Amino acid sequence: MLRDLIVITIQVFALVTALTAVVLSLVWLERKTLARLQRRMGPMVVGPHGLLQPVADALKLLVKEDIIPALADKPLFWLAPLVVFVPSFVIWVTIPFAQSFAVRNMELGLFFIVAFSVLSIVGVVMAGWGSANKYAVLGGLRSAAQLISYEIPIIMVVIAVIMLPHSMNLVTIVEGQRAIPYALLQPLGLVIFLLAGVAEVGRTPFDIYFAESEVMGGPFIEYSGAHWAVFFLAEYVNTFTIAVLAALLFLGGWAFPLMPEATWVGFLGVLVKAYLVVLVIFWFRGTFPRLRIDQLMSFGWKVLIPLSFVNFGLTAAYLFYGLSRWSLALASLFVTAAVAYTIYRRMTWPARATAEQRLAKARAYRRVETTDAR
């Protein structure tokens, strides 16, 4: 009994250390990626190529003065960062990086992850309410609306993935992708999962609940120092969680065809795939502008949620009628392409209309010049 407790303690400590190192690496990688997209150098002063800049930022946050508003509800104010961070950490207990490399592999691991991840919504609302700031309260309520809305498509996509191997065990799901990754069978599911996951994390273009131009920093406006650092840590841990889950659920995880099943090979494979997904998330931030609150909610309820049910229906039809794998892949790809083209046409319509008006005016002006010349 005592030996098991010591082993679990060591594993948890190692997990905390690893996640902290991952967060530091993600901070550096994001700043470098955004700098390259904007034709800048990024951090270059602290350490070689700025590698120690995240460490310097972390130390600065830890020694900064921690100010608490006089009218704040102090128990809620202090507990909110923990309520946000603890669920994002606890779910890593059952996330495997290889077939036999996890703190505790669970048969209902995916159910455990989905159930615990939604608890962070409570912490965000607590942060806004406990701050005694009207902008913080408004940001907390907006965050609750956003996170609850985008949790629905994530759950529906997860259910569709579970239907393929008939298991909630992440190891079984990954092993079911030895022949073909689920990203090829459900490209629509991968797109929905990635977009809804970015919205769940609250990153650009879905960072509406702490939009500085509207609610002055949202539910975190009154936090500083170590308390704000915990929210910051939770955001990057959740970002990495979405990337790892995308790698496990859709990109095959550690399952590589014609590759040895060594633990270190699988670990490196999951890590590389997760960081590639993280780069896509950072690319979103450097490319797309922030959505308005009405656009964000409309995109969730009118686009992602209906598409998640379509993805579920396609998977159910594939299993019920015993169709070939490629029929599911082609149907999912067709829906994805059709929706992407529709959204592209809708988003570029104002620019096309303006261009057509200018072209019509130019043609009319040329006709007038031709008439005058005659």
One Martini backbone bead per residue (centre of mass of N, CA, C, O) as a GRO file, in nm:
protein
  374
    1MET     BB    1   0.060   0.061  -0.023
    2LEU     BB    2   0.302   0.254   0.016
    3ARG     BB    3   0.432   0.197  -0.258
    4ASP     BB    4   0.199   0.299  -0.435
    5LEU     BB    5   0.198   0.587  -0.322
    6ILE     BB    6   0.485   0.659  -0.410
    7VAL     BB    7   0.450   0.609  -0.712
    8ILE     BB    8   0.219   0.816  -0.757
    9THR     BB    9   0.373   1.063  -0.656
   10ILE     BB   10   0.598   1.051  -0.867
   11GLN     BB   11   0.414   1.069  -1.116
   12VAL     BB   12   0.282   1.341  -1.049
   13PHE     BB   13   0.541   1.506  -1.033
   14ALA     BB   14   0.632   1.443  -1.323
   15LEU     BB   15   0.382   1.563  -1.459
   16VAL     BB   16   0.414   1.853  -1.360
   17THR     BB   17   0.694   1.899  -1.478
   18ALA     BB   18   0.623   1.838  -1.774
   19LEU     BB   19   0.399   2.055  -1.807
   20THR     BB   20   0.579   2.295  -1.744
   21ALA     BB   21   0.775   2.249  -1.980
   22VAL     BB   22   0.561   2.267  -2.201
   23VAL     BB   23   0.469   2.555  -2.146
   24LEU     BB   24   0.742   2.690  -2.198
   25SER     BB   25   0.764   2.588  -2.492
   26LEU     BB   26   0.498   2.717  -2.599
   27VAL     BB   27   0.568   3.010  -2.547
   28TRP     BB   28   0.815   3.018  -2.730
   29LEU     BB   29   0.680   2.908  -2.990
   30GLU     BB   30   0.466   3.127  -3.023
   31ARG     BB   31   0.652   3.377  -3.039
   32LYS     BB   32   0.809   3.271  -3.287
   33THR     BB   33   0.575   3.222  -3.482
   34LEU     BB   34   0.455   3.510  -3.481
   35ALA     BB   35   0.715   3.647  -3.571
   36ARG     BB   36   0.735   3.509  -3.848
   37LEU     BB   37   0.456   3.604  -3.954
   38GLN     BB   38   0.564   3.922  -3.885
   39ARG     BB   39   0.870   3.961  -3.944
   40ARG     BB   40   1.030   3.865  -3.684
   41MET     BB   41   1.234   3.749  -3.410
   42GLY     BB   42   1.177   3.767  -3.126
   43PRO     BB   43   1.310   3.615  -2.876
   44MET     BB   44   1.687   3.688  -2.797
   45VAL     BB   45   1.818   3.751  -2.504
   46VAL     BB   46   1.724   3.511  -2.319
   47GLY     BB   47   1.920   3.322  -2.422
   48PRO     BB   48   1.926   3.111  -2.674
   49HIS     BB   49   1.690   3.236  -2.871
   50GLY     BB   50   1.507   3.281  -2.603
   51LEU     BB   51   1.468   3.016  -2.416
   52LEU     BB   52   1.457   3.183  -2.120
   53GLN     BB   53   1.208   3.374  -2.129
   54PRO     BB   54   0.984   3.206  -1.982
   55VAL     BB   55   1.136   3.194  -1.713
   56ALA     BB   56   1.144   3.500  -1.664
   57ASP     BB   57   0.836   3.540  -1.669
   58ALA     BB   58   0.771   3.351  -1.432
   59LEU     BB   59   0.938   3.501  -1.217
   60LYS     BB   60   0.793   3.769  -1.244
   61LEU     BB   61   0.509   3.667  -1.156
   62LEU     BB   62   0.594   3.555  -0.870
   63VAL     BB   63   0.708   3.858  -0.764
   64LYS     BB   64   0.460   3.991  -0.789
   65GLU     BB   65   0.209   4.171  -0.689
   66ASP     BB   66  -0.080   4.068  -0.498
   67ILE     BB   67  -0.393   4.185  -0.582
   68ILE     BB   68  -0.689   4.263  -0.387
   69PRO     BB   69  -0.988   4.353  -0.382
   70ALA     BB   70  -1.182   4.490  -0.138
   71LEU     BB   71  -1.474   4.362  -0.260
   72ALA     BB   72  -1.391   4.085  -0.266
   73ASP     BB   73  -1.439   3.737  -0.277
   74LYS     BB   74  -1.192   3.568  -0.140
   75PRO     BB   75  -1.256   3.265  -0.169
   76LEU     BB   76  -1.323   3.280  -0.474
   77PHE     BB   77  -1.064   3.426  -0.566
   78TRP     BB   78  -0.870   3.188  -0.471
   79LEU     BB   79  -1.017   2.931  -0.606
   80ALA     BB   80  -1.045   2.976  -0.914
   81PRO     BB   81  -0.762   2.888  -1.023
   82LEU     BB   82  -0.789   2.593  -0.920
   83VAL     BB   83  -1.054   2.517  -1.073
   84VAL     BB   84  -0.914   2.554  -1.352
   85PHE     BB   85  -0.651   2.371  -1.320
   86VAL     BB   86  -0.714   2.087  -1.203
   87PRO     BB   87  -0.873   1.958  -1.442
   88SER     BB   88  -0.634   1.999  -1.651
   89PHE     BB   89  -0.455   1.791  -1.482
   90VAL     BB   90  -0.621   1.531  -1.414
   91ILE     BB   91  -0.660   1.421  -1.713
   92TRP     BB   92  -0.349   1.323  -1.735
   93VAL     BB   93  -0.370   1.049  -1.589
   94THR     BB   94  -0.519   0.905  -1.870
   95ILE     BB   95  -0.304   1.000  -2.076
   96PRO     BB   96  -0.142   0.855  -2.337
   97PHE     BB   97   0.195   0.811  -2.506
   98ALA     BB   98   0.156   0.500  -2.484
   99GLN     BB   99   0.063   0.181  -2.436
  100SER     BB  100   0.258   0.195  -2.141
  101PHE     BB  101   0.224   0.538  -2.098
  102ALA     BB  102   0.073   0.588  -1.790
  103VAL     BB  103  -0.056   0.644  -1.493
  104ARG     BB  104  -0.382   0.564  -1.572
  105ASN     BB  105  -0.552   0.332  -1.730
  106MET     BB  106  -0.883   0.358  -1.873
  107GLU     BB  107  -1.179   0.240  -1.993
  108LEU     BB  108  -1.314   0.549  -1.925
  109GLY     BB  109  -1.119   0.785  -2.018
  110LEU     BB  110  -1.290   0.971  -2.206
  111PHE     BB  111  -1.510   1.028  -2.001
  112PHE     BB  112  -1.324   1.154  -1.786
  113ILE     BB  113  -1.223   1.392  -1.957
  114VAL     BB  114  -1.496   1.526  -2.025
  115ALA     BB  115  -1.602   1.558  -1.732
  116PHE     BB  116  -1.356   1.734  -1.617
  117SER     BB  117  -1.322   1.970  -1.828
  118VAL     BB  118  -1.598   2.129  -1.752
  119LEU     BB  119  -1.515   2.247  -1.462
  120SER     BB  120  -1.367   2.517  -1.550
  121ILE     BB  121  -1.618   2.696  -1.580
  122VAL     BB  122  -1.658   2.754  -1.280
  123GLY     BB  123  -1.391   2.913  -1.237
  124VAL     BB  124  -1.451   3.149  -1.430
  125VAL     BB  125  -1.707   3.247  -1.285
  126MET     BB  126  -1.573   3.288  -1.008
  127ALA     BB  127  -1.372   3.505  -1.101
  128GLY     BB  128  -1.583   3.717  -1.181
  129TRP     BB  129  -1.754   3.726  -0.916
  130GLY     BB  130  -1.510   3.763  -0.701
  131SER     BB  131  -1.406   4.056  -0.816
  132ALA     BB  132  -1.617   4.291  -0.820
  133ASN     BB  133  -1.664   4.316  -1.147
  134LYS     BB  134  -1.849   4.388  -1.418
  135TYR     BB  135  -1.652   4.287  -1.639
  136ALA     BB  136  -1.594   4.013  -1.508
  137VAL     BB  137  -1.884   3.909  -1.506
  138LEU     BB  138  -1.930   3.932  -1.809
  139GLY     BB  139  -1.696   3.742  -1.888
  140GLY     BB  140  -1.801   3.493  -1.733
  141LEU     BB  141  -2.072   3.463  -1.885
  142ARG     BB  142  -1.951   3.439  -2.168
  143SER     BB  143  -1.782   3.190  -2.108
  144ALA     BB  144  -2.014   3.000  -2.040
  145ALA     BB  145  -2.156   3.016  -2.314
  146GLN     BB  146  -1.917   2.923  -2.486
  147LEU     BB  147  -1.829   2.652  -2.348
  148ILE     BB  148  -2.101   2.508  -2.362
  149SER     BB  149  -2.143   2.523  -2.668
  150TYR     BB  150  -1.852   2.382  -2.750
  151GLU     BB  151  -1.900   2.107  -2.601
  152ILE     BB  152  -2.098   1.963  -2.787
  153PRO     BB  153  -1.921   1.895  -3.041
  154ILE     BB  154  -1.707   1.738  -2.887
  155ILE     BB  155  -1.890   1.511  -2.781
  156MET     BB  156  -1.996   1.415  -3.059
  157VAL     BB  157  -1.719   1.341  -3.175
  158VAL     BB  158  -1.638   1.138  -2.957
  159ILE     BB  159  -1.871   0.944  -3.010
  160ALA     BB  160  -1.793   0.881  -3.305
  161VAL     BB  161  -1.519   0.756  -3.229
  162ILE     BB  162  -1.621   0.533  -3.034
  163MET     BB  163  -1.785   0.369  -3.256
  164LEU     BB  164  -1.548   0.231  -3.405
  165PRO     BB  165  -1.408   0.055  -3.148
  166HIS     BB  166  -1.599   0.025  -2.898
  167SER     BB  167  -1.440   0.253  -2.710
  168MET     BB  168  -1.293   0.452  -2.422
  169ASN     BB  169  -1.014   0.359  -2.476
  170LEU     BB  170  -0.729   0.505  -2.588
  171VAL     BB  171  -0.567   0.255  -2.666
  172THR     BB  172  -0.784   0.125  -2.848
  173ILE     BB  173  -0.817   0.364  -3.042
  174VAL     BB  174  -0.526   0.364  -3.147
  175GLU     BB  175  -0.510   0.060  -3.235
  176GLY     BB  176  -0.746   0.111  -3.456
  177GLN     BB  177  -0.509   0.288  -3.639
  178ARG     BB  178  -0.305   0.100  -3.788
  179ALA     BB  179  -0.426   0.117  -4.081
  180ILE     BB  180  -0.619   0.385  -4.022
  181PRO     BB  181  -0.684   0.693  -3.969
  182TYR     BB  182  -0.953   0.887  -3.858
  183ALA     BB  183  -0.895   1.137  -4.040
  184LEU     BB  184  -0.984   0.976  -4.305
  185LEU     BB  185  -1.277   0.900  -4.204
  186GLN     BB  186  -1.303   1.196  -4.017
  187PRO     BB  187  -1.252   1.504  -4.124
  188LEU     BB  188  -1.489   1.648  -3.992
  189GLY     BB  189  -1.420   1.576  -3.698
  190LEU     BB  190  -1.144   1.714  -3.687
  191VAL     BB  191  -1.237   2.002  -3.746
  192ILE     BB  192  -1.438   2.028  -3.513
  193PHE     BB  193  -1.245   1.961  -3.281
  194LEU     BB  194  -1.042   2.192  -3.330
  195LEU     BB  195  -1.234   2.436  -3.319
  196ALA     BB  196  -1.370   2.372  -3.045
  197GLY     BB  197  -1.103   2.358  -2.886
  198VAL     BB  198  -1.016   2.652  -2.929
  199ALA     BB  199  -1.272   2.766  -2.793
  200GLU     BB  200  -1.232   2.631  -2.516
  201VAL     BB  201  -0.955   2.778  -2.462
  202GLY     BB  202  -0.969   3.086  -2.581
  203ARG     BB  203  -0.860   3.135  -2.865
  204THR     BB  204  -0.775   3.254  -3.141
  205PRO     BB  205  -1.090   3.371  -3.256
  206PHE     BB  206  -1.226   3.287  -2.939
  207ASP     BB  207  -1.139   3.547  -2.735
  208ILE     BB  208  -1.415   3.694  -2.605
  209TYR     BB  209  -1.419   3.682  -2.277
  210PHE     BB  210  -1.119   3.865  -2.291
  211ALA     BB  211  -1.177   4.121  -2.448
  212GLU     BB  212  -1.022   4.422  -2.424
  213SER     BB  213  -1.223   4.599  -2.610
  214GLU     BB  214  -1.485   4.512  -2.411
  215VAL     BB  215  -1.384   4.364  -2.100
  216MET     BB  216  -1.086   4.423  -1.987
  217GLY     BB  217  -1.013   4.088  -1.957
  218GLY     BB  218  -1.239   3.984  -1.801
  219PRO     BB  219  -1.226   3.754  -1.537
  220PHE     BB  220  -0.894   3.852  -1.508
  221ILE     BB  221  -0.856   4.163  -1.439
  222GLU     BB  222  -0.788   4.133  -1.107
  223TYR     BB  223  -0.539   3.972  -1.178
  224SER     BB  224  -0.212   3.878  -1.040
  225GLY     BB  225   0.059   3.718  -1.073
  226ALA     BB  226   0.015   3.403  -0.963
  227HIS     BB  227  -0.286   3.387  -1.033
  228TRP     BB  228  -0.256   3.453  -1.336
  229ALA     BB  229  -0.054   3.221  -1.395
  230VAL     BB  230  -0.259   2.990  -1.361
  231PHE     BB  231  -0.435   3.063  -1.601
  232PHE     BB  232  -0.205   3.051  -1.806
  233LEU     BB  233  -0.134   2.754  -1.754
  234ALA     BB  234  -0.413   2.633  -1.825
  235GLU     BB  235  -0.424   2.723  -2.120
  236TYR     BB  236  -0.171   2.558  -2.219
  237VAL     BB  237  -0.259   2.283  -2.122
  238ASN     BB  238  -0.520   2.276  -2.293
  239THR     BB  239  -0.384   2.305  -2.564
  240PHE     BB  240  -0.219   2.039  -2.539
  241THR     BB  241  -0.462   1.855  -2.499
  242ILE     BB  242  -0.594   1.898  -2.774
  243ALA     BB  243  -0.350   1.799  -2.937
  244VAL     BB  244  -0.328   1.511  -2.818
  245LEU     BB  245  -0.617   1.420  -2.880
  246ALA     BB  246  -0.593   1.456  -3.185
  247ALA     BB  247  -0.362   1.247  -3.211
  248LEU     BB  248  -0.524   1.002  -3.085
  249LEU     BB  249  -0.811   1.016  -3.242
  250PHE     BB  250  -0.688   1.087  -3.561
  251LEU     BB  251  -0.344   1.039  -3.596
  252GLY     BB  252  -0.265   0.750  -3.433
  253GLY     BB  253  -0.044   0.828  -3.252
  254TRP     BB  254   0.170   0.546  -3.200
  255ALA     BB  255   0.050   0.433  -3.470
  256PHE     BB  256   0.265   0.269  -3.699
  257PRO     BB  257   0.327   0.158  -3.992
  258LEU     BB  258   0.606  -0.042  -3.996
  259MET     BB  259   0.667  -0.002  -3.685
  260PRO     BB  260   0.795  -0.004  -3.396
  261GLU     BB  261   0.668  -0.075  -3.047
  262ALA     BB  262   0.821   0.129  -2.901
  263THR     BB  263   0.790   0.358  -2.658
  264TRP     BB  264   0.972   0.592  -2.769
  265VAL     BB  265   0.842   0.606  -3.049
  266GLY     BB  266   0.553   0.673  -2.958
  267PHE     BB  267   0.620   0.926  -2.795
  268LEU     BB  268   0.741   1.090  -3.031
  269GLY     BB  269   0.495   1.076  -3.214
  270VAL     BB  270   0.293   1.226  -3.032
  271LEU     BB  271   0.463   1.482  -2.994
  272VAL     BB  272   0.481   1.569  -3.291
  273LYS     BB  273   0.176   1.584  -3.349
  274ALA     BB  274   0.105   1.787  -3.126
  275TYR     BB  275   0.293   2.021  -3.229
  276LEU     BB  276   0.154   2.050  -3.501
  277VAL     BB  277  -0.120   2.135  -3.386
  278VAL     BB  278  -0.012   2.381  -3.233
  279LEU     BB  279   0.079   2.535  -3.487
  280VAL     BB  280  -0.206   2.569  -3.597
  281ILE     BB  281  -0.313   2.736  -3.360
  282PHE     BB  282  -0.104   2.966  -3.396
  283TRP     BB  283  -0.189   3.033  -3.685
  284PHE     BB  284  -0.468   3.132  -3.617
  285ARG     BB  285  -0.375   3.376  -3.447
  286GLY     BB  286  -0.199   3.508  -3.696
  287THR     BB  287  -0.467   3.528  -3.905
  288PHE     BB  288  -0.727   3.564  -3.737
  289PRO     BB  289  -0.982   3.738  -3.636
  290ARG     BB  290  -1.191   3.840  -3.410
  291LEU     BB  291  -1.487   3.760  -3.297
  292ARG     BB  292  -1.791   3.816  -3.242
  293ILE     BB  293  -2.032   3.720  -3.029
  294ASP     BB  294  -2.242   3.652  -3.251
  295GLN     BB  295  -2.051   3.489  -3.434
  296LEU     BB  296  -1.965   3.276  -3.229
  297MET     BB  297  -2.249   3.160  -3.160
  298SER     BB  298  -2.334   3.098  -3.451
  299PHE     BB  299  -2.104   2.902  -3.519
  300GLY     BB  300  -2.181   2.694  -3.305
  301TRP     BB  301  -2.506   2.655  -3.358
  302LYS     BB  302  -2.505   2.667  -3.697
  303VAL     BB  303  -2.244   2.472  -3.750
  304LEU     BB  304  -2.103   2.270  -3.548
  305ILE     BB  305  -2.345   2.119  -3.429
  306PRO     BB  306  -2.475   2.013  -3.691
  307LEU     BB  307  -2.209   1.875  -3.793
  308SER     BB  308  -2.183   1.675  -3.557
  309PHE     BB  309  -2.447   1.523  -3.633
  310VAL     BB  310  -2.357   1.443  -3.915
  311ASN     BB  311  -2.113   1.278  -3.827
  312PHE     BB  312  -2.277   1.081  -3.658
  313GLY     BB  313  -2.463   0.979  -3.890
  314LEU     BB  314  -2.243   0.867  -4.076
  315THR     BB  315  -2.130   0.661  -3.876
  316ALA     BB  316  -2.392   0.506  -3.825
  317ALA     BB  317  -2.441   0.420  -4.121
  318TYR     BB  318  -2.175   0.267  -4.159
  319LEU     BB  319  -2.233   0.054  -3.933
  320PHE     BB  320  -2.523  -0.048  -3.999
  321TYR     BB  321  -2.459  -0.116  -4.326
  322GLY     BB  322  -2.160  -0.202  -4.381
  323LEU     BB  323  -1.965  -0.014  -4.503
  324SER     BB  324  -1.714   0.126  -4.636
  325ARG     BB  325  -1.462   0.329  -4.546
  326TRP     BB  326  -1.463   0.518  -4.804
  327SER     BB  327  -1.754   0.617  -4.776
  328LEU     BB  328  -1.707   0.779  -4.518
  329ALA     BB  329  -1.474   0.955  -4.621
  330LEU     BB  330  -1.620   1.087  -4.866
  331ALA     BB  331  -1.861   1.206  -4.714
  332SER     BB  332  -1.698   1.379  -4.514
  333LEU     BB  333  -1.537   1.537  -4.729
  334PHE     BB  334  -1.778   1.663  -4.877
  335VAL     BB  335  -1.895   1.822  -4.638
  336THR     BB  336  -1.643   1.986  -4.577
  337ALA     BB  337  -1.613   2.125  -4.854
  338ALA     BB  338  -1.897   2.254  -4.869
  339VAL     BB  339  -1.876   2.426  -4.611
  340ALA     BB  340  -1.615   2.578  -4.679
  341TYR     BB  341  -1.724   2.711  -4.939
  342THR     BB  342  -1.963   2.858  -4.809
  343ILE     BB  343  -1.799   3.027  -4.607
  344TYR     BB  344  -1.617   3.162  -4.814
  345ARG     BB  345  -1.841   3.304  -4.976
  346ARG     BB  346  -1.960   3.461  -4.734
  347MET     BB  347  -1.695   3.612  -4.639
  348THR     BB  348  -1.627   3.728  -4.950
  349TRP     BB  349  -1.871   3.897  -5.050
  350PRO     BB  350  -1.801   4.197  -4.992
  351ALA     BB  351  -1.545   4.203  -5.172
  352ARG     BB  352  -1.684   4.117  -5.437
  353ALA     BB  353  -1.893   4.345  -5.447
  354THR     BB  354  -1.690   4.578  -5.454
  355ALA     BB  355  -1.540   4.487  -5.710
  356GLU     BB  356  -1.788   4.494  -5.900
  357GLN     BB  357  -1.850   4.795  -5.863
  358ARG     BB  358  -1.580   4.902  -5.969
  359LEU     BB  359  -1.598   4.768  -6.246
  360ALA     BB  360  -1.861   4.907  -6.335
  361LYS     BB  361  -1.752   5.197  -6.312
  362ALA     BB  362  -1.517   5.163  -6.512
  363ARG     BB  363  -1.693   5.089  -6.758
  364ALA     BB  364  -1.865   5.343  -6.758
  365TYR     BB  365  -1.627   5.543  -6.790
  366ARG     BB  366  -1.528   5.429  -7.063
  367ARG     BB  367  -1.790   5.482  -7.222
  368VAL     BB  368  -1.787   5.789  -7.188
  369GLU     BB  369  -1.510   5.839  -7.321
  370THR     BB  370  -1.587   5.714  -7.594
  371THR     BB  371  -1.823   5.906  -7.659
  372ASP     BB  372  -1.662   6.175  -7.643
  373ALA     BB  373  -1.456   6.104  -7.866
  374ARG     BB  374  -1.685   6.080  -8.092
   0.00000   0.00000   0.00000
